Amino acid sequence: MKQFTVISGKGGTGKTSVVAAFASLAQNAVFADCDVDAADLHLILKPEIKKTVKFHGLKIPEIDKKKCIQCGKCHKYCKFGAIDEDINLIKDSCEGCGVCKHVCPVGAIKMIDRDSGFAYISETRFGSMSHAVLNTAEEASGKLVTLVRENAKTLAADKDLVVIDGPPGIGCPVIASITGVDLVLIVTEPTLSAIHDLKRILGVANHFGIPAAVCINKYDINLENTKEIEEYCRRNNLEIVGKLPYDTIVTEAMIQEKTVIEYSDGDFSDKIKKMWNRIERILEGD
């Protein structure tokens, strides 16, 4: 079984639209949306949820008021202001560090699980899907990404491929979404910020020894910047597996809750198909 992650150094490059198009083309595959902070692959794939699992991220303190002697140490030593002077927990401020439990002289505080989100096992018209949602302002998104990938691996026990929609950026969730995969596809666009972030995300992939390829989306909106990306890729032995033009058909397909492959069999879809064929050959060792 191969694992393949689509990532981008910044949001808005068209990464999820590309992943959805690949879902139309992949055979015997499982799909995973690891952008748990702002998941949107489900908007196109329309998954039917079969199983829901609560996700526990950081632990939070539970204060036993019967044992508490009101010494105030938990309030004093909490650096996040999560316990007030009356020894009441302010959940939204708690970072789960556990110092309150450590300093309590009478053992009145214990750390308990906090519901931080949900992980889902679903079926789509293209195959099984693992995805999740992290509650607003929750931490530990990297842990939830790991859970999504573990679920995807289980679903892919008799499959050939796991296609992963990774989060943007270079942080912990990105690392969790690319660790151990066979290839990452970096989707970029010819803007100054995207070029800068392409270099940063490539640095992360190189650090973990993961082969990378590049797709330049909307390459024709700034041909000068596209040329700069091409020259950068050439200097760094990066293969550009696809160059996609700006086309409103992508948005039109999205509005219809379809992949661009489903919506149109025109030139844009042909370019996606050629890119997918090249990615398959790379995964097969070409």
C-alpha positions, 0 to 999 in steps of 0.5 A: 500500500502506498501513501500520497499526501497533497500539501501546500505552503499556504492556504488557498492554492487549490490543494483540496480541489486537486485532491478531489479531482484525484479521488475521481481518478484513483482506483482501489484507494482510500481518502483522508482529509487531514486538514482537521482545523478547516476540513472541506474535502467533505464538501465535494466528496459528500461522505456518508458517516458510518462511524463517529469517535470522540477525540480527546486532546489535552486533559483538563483538571477536575477540582474536588471541592470537598477535598480542596482547602482553598490554599490558592496554590493552583490559582497562583501557579497557573500561568494561563489564568485558568483557575480563578481566586475562588478555585473555579476552572475556566475551561477555555483558558486551560492549556492542560499543563497539569501544574495545578495537580502537581502543586495541590497539597491535598490531591484535590485535583485530577486530570481528565479527558476533554472532548476536543473533536470527532473523527469519522469513518465514512463512505463516498462515491469514490471509496472509503474516507477518514476525516475529522473535525477539531473543535474551535480553539482546541489544541493537539491537531497533530494528534488528531491528524495521526488518528485520521491517518491510523483510521485510513490505514485500517480502511486501506488494509486491502487497498493499493493507495491512501490519498491524503489531503494535508493541511497548509503550512509547515506546522505540527499537523503538516508533519503528522500528515506527511510522516512516512508517506511515499510522495508529497505533491506540493501545490503552489501558485505564482504569487510571491507568498506562495513561492516563499511558502513552497520553499519552506514546505519543501524544507520540511519534506526534505528534512523527513526524507520524503520525495516531493513533486510540484504542481503549479496551479493558475500558472498563467496569472503571472508567467514571470513568477511561474518561470521563477518557480520552474527555475527553482524546481530545476535547481533543486531537482524537483519535478513539476508534474502539472501546470494548471491554468486559471479556469472558472470551471473549478469554481463551477464544479465546486458549486455543483458539489462535484469534482472538476473531472465529474463536471467537465471533460475539457482541457482542464480535466485532461491536464489533471488526468495527465498529472495523475498518470505521472504521479501513479508512475512515480509511486510505482517507482518510475 
